[in-house]
């Protein structure tokens, strides 16, 4: 069951990852950093946000694997604000590199888990395809708006 569940969730992550890239890969660097995705966010800011959650999840999954995970309430809004501020001035290539590295580290830690606990399942889902589901509607809309200008 664990191997099947791992594979299922990775396939869902891959599909969402591919959709994000299908939307953003044709865009120019200027379009990726243009504010408007949200009021004060660009697509670059979204990508940094996604990367931060992947990095957090990789760390959590490693802790679960090593038996050191302490299930504590996470203040997501606070982390989102802190991360947005920390990454605001980073250059696009840095953001893209960190996003890719964090995703691969998450996938590595996911593959190394001996079992998929409900907590691990939740962390993986919420940082990958479910997280994309939260952002893809606006991303699709913003990309359309960019193409119309």
C-alpha positions as CSV (number, residue, x, y, z in Angstrom):
1,X,0.0,0.0,0.0
2,X,2.8,2.4,0.9
3,X,4.5,2.1,-2.5
4,X,1.3,2.5,-4.4
5,X,0.3,5.6,-2.3
6,X,3.7,7.1,-2.8
7,X,3.6,6.6,-6.5
8,X,0.0,8.0,-6.7
9,X,0.9,11.2,-5.0
10,X,4.1,11.7,-7.0
11,X,2.1,11.3,-10.2
12,X,-0.3,13.9,-9.0
13,X,2.5,16.2,-8.1
14,X,4.2,15.6,-11.5
15,X,0.9,16.5,-13.3
16,X,0.5,19.8,-11.4
17,X,4.2,20.6,-11.8
18,X,3.8,20.1,-15.5
19,X,0.8,22.4,-15.7
20,X,2.6,25.1,-13.8
21,X,5.5,24.8,-16.2
22,X,3.3,24.8,-19.3
23,X,1.9,28.1,-18.1
24,X,5.2,29.8,-17.1
25,X,7.8,28.4,-19.4
26,X,6.6,30.5,-22.4
27,X,6.8,33.7,-20.3
28,X,9.7,36.1,-20.4
29,X,11.7,37.0,-17.4
30,X,10.0,40.4,-17.4
31,X,6.6,38.8,-17.3
32,X,7.6,36.4,-14.5
33,X,8.6,39.4,-12.2
34,X,5.7,41.7,-13.1
35,X,3.6,42.4,-10.1
36,X,0.0,41.5,-10.6
37,X,-0.3,37.8,-9.9
38,X,-1.7,39.0,-6.6
39,X,-1.8,42.6,-5.5
40,X,1.9,42.7,-4.6
41,X,3.1,39.4,-5.9
42,X,4.6,38.4,-9.2
43,X,4.9,34.8,-10.5
44,X,8.4,34.9,-9.2
45,X,6.9,35.5,-5.7
46,X,4.5,32.6,-6.2
47,X,7.4,30.3,-7.2
48,X,9.4,31.4,-4.1
49,X,6.3,30.6,-2.0
50,X,6.0,27.2,-3.5
51,X,9.7,26.5,-3.0
52,X,9.5,27.5,0.6
53,X,6.7,25.1,1.3
54,X,8.6,22.3,-0.5
55,X,11.7,23.0,1.6
56,X,9.7,23.0,4.8
57,X,8.0,19.7,3.7
58,X,11.4,18.1,2.9
59,X,12.6,18.9,6.4
60,X,9.4,17.6,8.0
61,X,9.5,14.4,5.9
62,X,13.2,13.8,6.9
63,X,12.3,14.4,10.6
64,X,9.5,11.8,10.2
65,X,11.8,9.3,8.7
66,X,14.4,9.9,11.4
67,X,11.8,9.7,14.2
68,X,12.4,13.3,15.4
69,X,9.2,14.9,14.1
70,X,7.4,16.9,16.7
71,X,3.8,17.5,15.6
72,X,3.4,21.2,16.4
73,X,0.9,23.7,15.1
74,X,2.3,25.7,12.1
75,X,1.4,29.3,11.7
76,X,1.1,29.3,7.9
77,X,0.2,32.9,7.6
78,X,3.2,34.0,9.6
79,X,5.5,31.7,7.7
80,X,4.1,33.0,4.4
81,X,4.7,36.6,5.4
82,X,8.2,35.9,6.6
83,X,9.1,33.9,3.5
84,X,7.6,36.5,1.2
85,X,9.7,39.2,2.8
86,X,12.9,37.1,2.8
87,X,12.5,36.2,-0.9
88,X,11.1,39.5,-2.3
89,X,14.5,40.8,-3.5
90,X,16.0,37.5,-4.8
91,X,16.7,37.3,-8.5
92,X,14.5,35.0,-10.6
93,X,17.3,32.4,-11.4
94,X,17.9,32.0,-7.6
95,X,14.2,31.5,-7.0
96,X,13.9,29.0,-9.8
97,X,17.0,27.1,-8.6
98,X,15.8,26.9,-5.0
99,X,12.3,25.8,-6.1
100,X,13.7,23.0,-8.1
101,X,16.1,21.9,-5.4
102,X,13.4,22.0,-2.7
103,X,11.0,20.0,-4.9
104,X,13.6,17.3,-5.6
105,X,14.6,17.2,-1.9
106,X,10.9,16.7,-1.0
107,X,10.6,13.9,-3.6
108,X,13.8,12.3,-2.3
109,X,12.6,12.4,1.3
110,X,9.2,11.1,0.3
111,X,10.7,8.2,-1.5
112,X,12.9,7.3,1.5
113,X,10.0,7.1,4.0
114,X,9.6,3.5,5.1
115,X,5.8,4.0,5.5
116,X,3.3,6.7,4.6
117,X,1.7,7.9,7.8
118,X,-1.4,10.1,7.7
119,X,0.8,13.1,8.7
120,X,3.3,12.4,5.9
121,X,0.5,12.0,3.4
122,X,-1.0,15.3,4.5
123,X,2.3,17.2,4.4
124,X,3.2,15.9,0.9
125,X,-0.3,16.6,-0.5
126,X,-0.6,20.0,1.0
127,X,2.9,21.2,-0.3
128,X,2.5,19.7,-3.8
129,X,-0.6,19.2,-5.9
130,X,-3.1,20.5,-3.4
131,X,-1.0,23.6,-3.0
132,X,-0.9,24.1,-6.8
133,X,-4.7,23.6,-6.9
134,X,-4.9,26.7,-4.6
135,X,-2.8,28.8,-6.9
136,X,-3.5,27.5,-10.4
137,X,-6.8,29.3,-11.1
138,X,-5.2,32.7,-10.5
139,X,-2.0,31.7,-12.3
140,X,-4.0,30.7,-15.4
141,X,-5.9,34.0,-15.2
142,X,-2.8,36.1,-14.8
143,X,-1.0,34.4,-17.7
144,X,-4.0,35.2,-19.9
145,X,-3.9,38.8,-18.7
146,X,-0.2,39.0,-19.5
147,X,-0.7,37.5,-23.0
148,X,-3.4,40.1,-23.7
149,X,-1.1,43.0,-22.9
